[in-house]
Amino acid sequence: MVAPVEVIAPKVQSAIAEALGEEYRDVDPVLRPSQFADVQVNAALALAKKAGVKPRDLAAKIVEHLDLSAECEDVEVSGPGFLNLTFKNEWVSSLVGDLAGDDRLGVPVEQRQNIPIDYSAPNVAKEMHVGHLRTTIVGDCLARTLEHLGHHVIRQNHVGDWGTPFGMLVEHLLEVGEDSAEAHLVQTDPNAFYQAARGKFDGSPDFATRARARVVKLQAGDPETLRLWGRLYDLSKSYFNTVYSTLGVTLTDDDLAGESTYNDALPGICADLEDKGIATVDDGALVVFLDGFTGRDDRPVPLFIRKSDGGYGYGTTDMATVKHRVETLEADRILYVIGVTQSLHLQMVYETARRAGYLPESVEVEHIKIGSVLGEDRKILKTRSGAPLRLMFLLDEAVQHARAYVDRARPELSEDTRADLARQVGIGAVKYADLSVAHDSDYVFDLDRMLALTGNTGPYLQYAAARIRSIFRGTETIPAPDASAITITEPAERDLALRLLDFGSMVAQVGAVYEPHRLCTYLFELAQSFSGFYENCPVLKAESEEVKNSRLALCALTLQVMVTGLDLLGIEAPEQM
């Protein structure tokens, strides 16, 4: 299945080659949407100067060689040299009928690649805060989309589970007892456990001494210390899974690949980089200096590989992740869904890994830059005390707000149904608000706007899907989209059909450029097109049984596309709203 423009484009390219010569065969035909036709061809304006021909004359010459008799009812040269193409209703009907019979809804199966995606990355024994929201949601959407396109996605939850703080945390665990209520705070209120440990560390020299000694034991592989560290890890996993379950993301325990995973490899990384002359000792630390990476004072910015005290930093661990993902996971592409502020660091890691031979040119590596969630004051969303806002607090608040809406709108529903609907709408609203803006942009967290049933919001799309389902209420099942022939006659039908035909290429585009907001925009426009169809084209009261069945099939196809698209975003489509 292909979109109409993908059928048209090679035919326009062929006509350009016949009009101007073979050297023009692969030029961009510049197909664009048009308010005067289905597609506008702007190639003549783009090529006229190079070809030494007036744009309008070139457009007419292209038309002479352009055979779109099967697809178009009108091909018109317009303005300074545009070509306006208007598709035949019969051709659109044929394409949308083919789409209805395609269980993939036009989404291609691409050549399979191994694609590790690094996302979420909370810290063991620490609460996930609002800063983890976007990397978790965007990463999950990209994982779902790339899997749907046929790739082998390897989720990599690079949790912070190693280093100096764990001496303090393990020692605190020993004092309170592994099975104490305080220990189980790691599952329910990790910040309380962490802050209690920090308070002891800062307030008791004896505790601080023992904590530092515990770090040495941890790094040396002391079995009892490792067991206690593992206990903290297990308690944290329970907490992580509560958050992921609430968010409806696909991360599991099997996807955990924390800093500790690479601990044994770090000395070898250091030795290798030093042997290759890539890393040098500077003021006691092992660092890498790269051309072109300078700070505000034009001094070189170092990538720390080993600190002066012998410890390892993010640079070392990140080098090890690249090496592991290429050599062991056999990556074809590696995606890092990480905050935009880490851009310089990751660029230096990639460049160093290329020089060391850990990252071949054949492996694509991409930083999916993640912007911030802002409050109404347009500053990073925090508590009144200035601490990062707890993620579960944010999600609970969204569900509570949604519950108030549901209780007012649907008081006749049962308690359990309203609770489930509030969860679907509240979490869906948060996820859609996040995904519908460019991932490297900041956005303001505004629950009232997010939960609105009008405008570009998650509830609006969920309502669109529920409204389609309401058409089929009373029937035993929703008919298959290809249960009846689809015949396009009305403008609103046509607009909806053409929008549906773009679904496959849009999913492929999101998988290629890693921008979920494009799919959000597509689904919003699809919902608007369906709204226009619903208002202008009676379905159950159509003028004939044939038209009714055709429109029911179009409704069923729209529902399938909408539900599939929402699922790729990680958003549920409620049965009713």
Disulfide bonds with the S-S distance in Angstrom:
none
